Amino acid sequence: MENGPYKYTRDGNGKAVRVIRIGTRKSQLACIQTDSVAEKLKELYPELQLEIIGMTTIGDRILDTALSKIGEKSLFTKELENALEKNEVDLVVHSLKDLPTTLPPGFTIGAVLKRESPSDAVVLHPKHANKTLEILPENSVIGTSSLRRAAQLKRRYSHLVFKDIRGNLNTRLKKLDEKDDYAAIILAAAGLKRMGWEHRIAQSLAPEDCMYAVGQGALAVEVRARDTDILEMVSVLHDPETVLRCIAERAFLKQLEGGCSVPVAVHTEIRDSQLYMTGAVFSLDGSDTLRDTMQTSVQNSAQEQGVDLIQRVGITATSISGPAQTRAEQLGVDLATLLLSKGAKEILTVARQLNDAR
């Protein structure tokens, strides 16, 4: 039954219980990711009634064009956010890397879950089993729809040829296995692991081979900013270390004004309460690159505790030290500013123009 913007059902005792509706993309990976979030919420709140609602996004429908050419920043999120705005769902589960660094007004990321490995992985055509990128034959074709991956790998493996490949994980693996168009494809390790296909990873790419995308490997729960009860409910899912790393990464990308259509990559880690961040920008062929590393303290002292409702690059993390979040955000901004002072804007402008002309 509906009551205003909310949906209710009756429990065994006839008592009205609110149903929390979770929006997701319909792909198998998106459903697995959403189910994992729903399970965590059920563990924490056993009395919760959950309903999962699947939707198709622009990015799921346009499969014959490279993502970087479509030019829409919210390819995989727009329809889900529309449903959130219309009160058709109460929260939405995304891969954090699909979410733009500036969210539409009225929305916020209420939880960033513990990050799976953010690295990229090589999946080989069965006939190339046990090889690595290094020893694949000259002019072998590697499938990737990511400008970031292609730019870094072209620079490192000049004997290989890189071509676009689109579709969800299942589709890409099918294209690899059943045809002879690609010797290998590059995918996010996190997705393969969540699908139970870890055995297909022939090679995990280290940061010196291929730094990852902003937010890669992390799941985000987006909610309406005004729904303080939902915000409070999902906030317990936040993983503090992942939140701080992803705030820094998203601030870096935002300051660079980067998106899907430019090759921007990051690497972050927290050691001894220090957040280390390496950021890089590349030309499309990887020949031009700027990279630098900075660090900041994310130690939080007792007097820094308390509820923090400030939204930083779209993320609201009420239970995590506000000053630590601010320092993480500033680290991303400072690193981007440093690269911009060295000519990053020119590299990215040319990359954008060349990509538009392709």
Secondary structure as UniProt FT lines:
FT   STRAND          2..3
FT   TURN            4..5
FT   STRAND          6..10
FT   TURN            12..13
FT   STRAND          16..25
FT   HELIX           28..44
FT   TURN            46..47
FT   STRAND          49..55
FT   HELIX           58..61
FT   HELIX           67..70
FT   TURN            73..77
FT   HELIX           78..85
FT   TURN            86..87
FT   STRAND          91..95
FT   HELIX           96..98
FT   TURN            105..106
FT   STRAND          107..112
FT   STRAND          120..124
FT   HELIX           126..128
FT   TURN            129..130
FT   HELIX           133..135
FT   TURN            138..139
FT   STRAND          141..143
FT   HELIX           147..156
FT   TURN            158..159
FT   STRAND          161..163
FT   HELIX           169..178
FT   STRAND          184..188
FT   HELIX           189..194
FT   TURN            195..196
FT   HELIX           198..200
FT   STRAND          203..204
FT   TURN            207..209
FT   TURN            214..217
FT   STRAND          219..224
FT   TURN            225..226
FT   HELIX           228..235
FT   TURN            236..237
FT   HELIX           240..256
FT   TURN            260..261
FT   STRAND          264..271
FT   TURN            272..273
FT   STRAND          274..282
FT   TURN            284..285
FT   STRAND          289..297
FT   HELIX           302..304
FT   STRAND          311..312
FT   TURN            313..314
FT   STRAND          315..316
FT   TURN            318..319
FT   HELIX           322..341
FT   TURN            342..343
FT   HELIX           344..357
//
